[in-house]
Amino acid sequence: MAFEIKATITTFGGQLLKLTHQSTSTKTPMAVSVFLPPSSTLSTTTPTKAPVLLFLSGLTCTPDNCSEKGFLHAAASRHGIAVVYPDTSPRGAGVEGEDASYDFGSGAGFYVDATRAPWSDNYNMYSYVQKELLPALFSSSTGEGVGFADRLDPDHVSITGHSMGGHGALTLYLKNPGFYRSVSAFAPICNPSRCPWGEKAFAGYLGDGEEDRAAWAAHDATALVASEAWKGTADFRALVDVGTADGFYKQGQLLPENFEAAARGNGVGGLTVRYQENYDHSYYFISTFAEDHVKHAAKYLFGQSKGPKSII
C-alpha cells in the first residue's frame, strides 16, 4: 500500500508528514499524520527505527487536531518516539445520514467494526487501525518511494487517545494483549455501554437487540478489564487523566470510576487514574499533560518486555 505525502512540516527537530492512502477496510481514501523524530526523518540517510506512540482522536477530530494542538510530538521528539495520528472515521463514504450529527457517522467511528447495515460496508475503524494502518506503515513506502520500514519499530508500540479515542486506546489495548507496550488516555469514554454517546454509537453500528447489546461488552473497556482474561493482571501499565471541570465528565459520558472499580474488583494492578482539578475536555488539557503521557509510554517503549498478556 502506497502512502501519498500531502505535506511535510518541520517541527521540534523532526518531521510531521500528512499522508493519504486508499483503505480496504473503509473502502475510502483515509488521511493519517505521522511525526518522525529527528533521528528518523525522511532526510536522514541512516535513520533510526523509532518506537511508535499511536494517538486516537475524539469525536469530530481529524489527524490535524491533536498534531496541531496537543503537542505530544514536542515531548516525543525529545524521547525519540514517532507518533501516528489516524482519522476518526471514513470520510465521504456516501452512507445516508453519516453527516447528520457530530457523535455518529463522520468523525465518530468509535473504533469498532460495524455489523449493522448500511454502516458495515465502510465503518470498520477497529480493523482499519489495528489490522490495516499499522501493518501498512511498518511495511509500505510513500508515493515518493521512501519507506517507513526502516523508520518505525513494529515491536515497540504504545497507544493513547482522547475521549472517544481514549475509549479506542483502552479497548485496542485490552483486545490485543502483548501488542502494545502500554496504554494511556485523556478523558476517555470508559464505559460506553452505559453512557449516551456510547449507547447511540453502539446501537447504530452494532444493533440494539438483546443479542446485539450482549455483544457491546467486547467494545467496552470496563467490561473487558473485568473479564476473566484479565483477572489478576499485576502490571497493567495504564495512565488515565480526567479533568474535574470537564462538562462531559459531569454529564456521565466518561465514567472513569466504573473502569477503576472494575479493574480493582478483578485484581488488576498498575492502573493510575488522576483527577486533574479544574481542567476541562479541551486540547488545553491534553497539551498540559502530554509530556506525562509520552513519558509513560517511553518508560515501556524503551524497556525489554512486551505489554501484559491475557488469554483473550
Secondary structure, 3 states (H helix, E strand, C coil): CCEEEEEEEEECCEEEEEEEEECCCCCCEEEEEEEECHHHCCCCCCCCCEEEEEEECCCCCCHHHHHHHCCHHHHHHHHCCEEEEECCCCCCCCCCCCCCECCEECCECCCCECCCCCHHHCCEHHHHHHHHHHHHHHHCEECCCCECCCCEEEEEEEEEEECHHHHHHHHHHHHCCCCCCCEEEECCCCCHHHCHHHHHHHHHHHCCCHHHHHHHHHHCHHHHHCCHHHCCCCCCCEEEEEECCCHHHHCCCCCHHHHHHHHHHCCCCCEEEEEECCCCCCHHHHHHHHHHHHHHHHHHHCCCCCCCCCCC
